[in-house]
Amino acid sequence: MPDKHLSTQFDTDLNGVSSRVMELGGLVESQIHQAIYSLSQFSPEAADQVIEIELRVNAMEIEIDRDLASIIARRQPTARDLRLLLAISKTTANLERVGDEASKIARMVKSIIESGSARQLPSSDLRMAADLASGLLRKALDAFARLDTATAVSILKEDDLIDREFDGFVRKLITYMMEDPRTISASLDLLFLAKAIERIGDHAKNIAEFIIYVVKGTDVRHASIDDVESALR
């Protein structure tokens, strides 16, 4: 991930923690895929696997934070090196939160299965949105590994697509609830799922913003796309 540093040991430490972040990302991706599968197949077994993985994700976040604190204390990095370590820390936190969202999806799927009330509602739309969010996270992790700002900008734009999918899904659920009040409870369950999926896209967007911060030293959180592209020129 990082450019070659004058200190070989610093490079070794940095590469080690970067590899752990990619490993964490892969673990979180597996959570998302299992959560999507549990939703598409209404599988309580798949949902249980998602919840079990959460314990490993939480433990890895703690381990990575500990390693980062050790590197900062021993190497006293400056400028871009420090930005990179901070970005790794924030990326780790966002990945852990993605894992939380996947676990929320799994727990809600189990609740839906027990109630047996949501099979007639548009859960297929949710699976499409979940695939989009999962793909965006994979793209963000790949971009972070390369510190690829061009891809980071494209991720910021693609997150808007997930937001539009969410808004459209909410409108569809409102229509269902207005036409048949008996669907209100199940519709609210699916709305909870949709919000969790949207947040996965938000976390991928956050990671993309950290990439730009590392490379350019500019904090682009809450900035418009035009302002972000201007900062990169």
N, C-alpha and C positions, 0 to 999 in steps of 0.2 A: 504493500500500500504506500508507505512513505518514500520520499526521495532518500538517497544514500546520505547518511549522517557521518560527521567526522568521528564520532565515537562508535566503534564496532559493537560495544556492549549495549549502547543505547539502541542501536538498530536491532540487536537480538531481542532486547526487552520489548521494543515496540512491535516487532513482527510477531512475537509470542502473544501479546495481548490482542493484536489485530486478528490473529488466527482464532483466538477464543471468541471474539465478537462475531466472526463469520460462522463459527460453530453454533453460537447462540442463535444467530439468525436462521440457520438451517433447522434448528430444533423448533423455533417458533413457527417457521413455515410448515413443519410437519403437524403442528398443532392446528394451524388454520385448515390444512387439507383434511385432517381428521374431523374437524368441526363441520366443514362443508359436507363431507361424506355422511356424517351423522344426521345432518339436516336433510340431505337428498334421499337417504334411505330410512330415515327415522330409526336410526340404530342407537340404542342405549349403550351398546358395547363400545362403539366408536366414541361416543360422548364421554364415557368413563376414561378412555385412553387419553383424551384431551386433558381432562382434569388431573390425571396422574402425571402427565408431562409437566404441568405447571410447577410442581415441586422442584424438578430439575432446572427449569428456567429461573426460578427464584434463587436457587443455590448458585447458579452460574453468574447471575447479576452481582451477587455479593462477592464472589471470587474475583470477578473482573474489576470491580471497584477497589478491592483490596490491592490488586496488582497495580492499578493506576496510581493509587496513593503512594505505594512503594516506589514506583518509577519517579514520580514528582519529587519525593523526598530525597532520593539518592542522586538523581541526575540534574535536578534544578533546571529544567528545560526553559527556553526563552522563545518569544515570538511565535513562529509558525508551529514549532514543536509543541508548545504549550496549548495552542489552539487545537491541534490535532488530538492531544490527550483529552482536552475538555469535550471535543466533539465525540470522541469515542465513548466517554462517560455518558453523554446525553443520548447517544445512539443506543447504548446498552439499556438505559432507562426506558427509551421508547420501545425497544424490542420486548422488554418485560411487560410493558403495558399492552402491547399487541397480544402477548400471551394471555394477559388478563381478559382481553376482549374475546379471544378464542374460547377461554374457559366459560365466560358468560354465555356465549352461544351454546356451548355444550350443555350447560346446566338448564338453559331455557328449552333446548330441544328435548331434554329428558322430561321437563315439565309438560311440554306439549304432547309428548308420547303418552304420558300418564293420563292427560285429559282427553286425548283422542279427538281434539276439536279443530285442528288447523289444517287437516289434509285437503279440505275443499277450498282453501284460500291460496293465493298466488305465491307459494313458497319457491317456485321455479325462478321467479324474478330475483329472489334473494340469492339464489345460487349463482346466478349470472353476476350480480354485484360482488359477491364474495370472491369469485374468480378474478374479477377486475382488481379488487383490493389486494389479493394475494400476489397477482402479477406485478402490481405496483411496488409492493414490498420487495420482491425479488429484484426488480429493476433498481430500487434504491440501494440495496445491499451491494449489487454489482457495481453501481456507480461509486459507492463509498470506497470499495476496494481499490478503484482506479482513481479516485478523486476527480471524477469526470463531471465538470460543471455543466457541459452542454446537456448531458442526460439529466442532470439535476433539474435544470430548467424545464425540460419536457415533463418531468414527474410533477412539478408544480402545476403545469397546465392540465395534466391528466387527472389530477385529484379533483378538478372541477367537474369532470365527467362523472365521477363517483357521486359527488354532491348532487348533480342533476338526477342521477339514477335514484338517489335516496328521496329527493323531492317528488319525483314521479311516483315512486312506490307509496309514499305517504298519501298522495292524492287518490291513488287507486284504493288504498285501504279505507280512506274516508268514504269513498263511494260505496264500498261493501257494507260499511257500518250503517250508512244512511238507508240503504236498501233493505237491510236485514239486521235489526238490532241484536239478533241472536249471535251474530259474528263479532260483536264488540270485544268480548274477552279474548278470543283467538287472534283478532286483528291487533290488539294491543301487545300480545306476545310477539307477533311478527314485527311490529314496530320496534320493539326492544331489540330484536335480532338485527333489524336493518340499521339501527343506530350504532350497534357494536361494529358492524361491517364498515360503516362510514368512518368510524374512529380509526380503524385499521389503515384506511387510506390517509387519514390525517397524520398518523404516526410516520407513514412512508414519506409524506410531504415534509415533516419535521427533519427527517434524516437528510433529505435532499437539501434543505436549508443549511444544515451543518456542513455539508460538502462545500458550499459556496463560502461559508464562514472560514473554513480551513484554508482554502485556496486564495481567497481575496481579502480576508480579514474584515469583511463587511457583514454585519448582522442584518439579514434580509427578512427576518420574521416580521409578519404583518405588513410587508411591503407589497406593492402591486407588481404584477408580472413585468410591466413596462419598466418599473424602477429596478427590478432584479436584473433584467437584460441590460439596462443602462450601466449598472454596477460592474457587469462582466465585460464591458467593452474596453 
